[in-house]
Amino acid sequence: MTIEETFQKLVRSPFRSRFHLSQKDKDYVAKVGIDAIRKHAEDFVAERLAPALPANDGKQTPMRGHPVFVAQHACACCCRGCLNKWYNVPKGAPLSPTQQQKIVSLLMAWIEKELS
């Protein structure tokens, strides 16, 4: 599934489509830069999603507080349960580097779309 196809699927979800970057989030992106946000996304995915059994799975991603957190909920990349439900990513196995990069690319595309 392409990023655009994923966005078309996500927009049909009332829960997922209610997420948007706040002005504070947009200001933060402007302040630190998009490259720093990408690095944060890579770190959050590696630390909070990539392990086979993430700590506090299902509750590890706050609903707000960082643009990447908002993107994770908007894109159903907030926990292993959502990754399984939306993208058929199996639980109980670590995410490969390729899977992690695909998630980061989706999150960054969503953030950049929100900024435009």
C-alpha positions in Angstrom: 0.0 0.0 0.0 1.4 3.4 -0.9 1.4 6.4 1.5 -1.5 8.0 -0.4 -3.5 4.8 -0.3 -2.8 4.6 3.4 -4.0 8.2 3.9 -7.2 7.4 1.9 -7.8 4.4 4.3 -7.1 6.4 7.4 -9.4 9.3 6.5 -12.4 6.8 6.6 -11.7 6.2 10.3 -13.5 8.8 12.4 -10.9 8.2 15.2 -7.8 8.5 13.0 -9.1 11.5 11.0 -9.7 13.6 14.1 -5.9 14.0 14.7 -4.2 17.2 13.5 -1.1 19.1 14.5 -1.8 22.0 16.9 -0.3 25.4 16.3 2.1 24.6 19.1 3.2 21.4 17.3 3.7 23.3 14.0 5.7 26.0 15.9 7.8 23.2 17.4 8.5 21.7 14.0 9.5 25.2 12.7 11.8 25.7 15.7 13.7 22.5 15.6 13.4 21.7 11.9 12.0 18.8 9.9 15.3 16.8 10.1 15.2 16.8 13.9 11.6 15.7 13.8 12.5 12.8 11.5 15.3 11.8 14.0 12.7 11.9 16.8 10.4 9.7 14.8 13.2 7.2 14.1 14.0 7.1 17.8 10.4 6.8 19.0 9.8 4.0 16.5 13.0 2.2 17.4 12.4 2.5 21.2 8.6 2.2 21.5 7.5 0.1 18.6 10.4 -2.0 17.2 10.9 -4.4 20.2 9.0 -7.7 19.9 7.3 -6.9 23.2 7.4 -3.2 23.7 7.0 -1.9 27.3 3.4 -0.8 28.0 2.2 -1.8 24.6 -1.0 -0.2 23.8 -0.3 2.7 26.1 3.3 3.7 25.1 2.4 6.6 22.9 0.9 9.8 24.4 -2.0 11.4 22.5 -0.1 14.8 22.4 3.0 16.5 23.5 5.1 16.0 20.3 4.2 16.1 16.6 5.4 12.5 16.1 3.0 11.3 18.8 0.1 12.9 17.1 1.2 11.4 13.8 1.5 8.0 15.3 -2.1 8.1 16.4 -3.3 9.6 13.1 -1.5 6.9 11.1 -2.3 3.9 13.4 1.3 3.5 14.3 1.0 4.1 18.0 1.2 0.5 19.2 1.8 -3.1 18.0 -1.9 -3.7 18.2 -2.7 -0.9 15.8 0.2 -2.0 13.5 -1.3 -5.5 13.4 -4.9 -4.3 12.9 -4.1 -1.7 10.2 -1.0 -3.1 8.5 -0.9 -6.8 9.4 2.4 -6.4 11.2 2.7 -9.5 13.4 2.9 -9.0 17.1 5.7 -10.7 19.1 8.5 -10.2 16.5 10.8 -7.2 16.4 10.3 -4.8 13.5 12.9 -5.0 10.8 14.9 -1.9 9.9 12.8 -1.8 6.6 9.5 -1.9 8.6 10.8 0.9 10.9 11.8 3.1 8.0 8.4 2.6 6.3 6.7 3.7 9.5 8.9 6.7 9.8 8.3 7.6 6.2 4.5 7.4 6.7 4.7 9.5 9.9 6.8 12.2 8.2 4.5 12.3 5.1 1.6 12.9 7.5 3.4 15.6 9.4 4.5 17.3 6.1 0.9 17.2 4.8 -0.3 18.8 8.1 2.3 21.6 7.7 1.2 22.5 4.1 
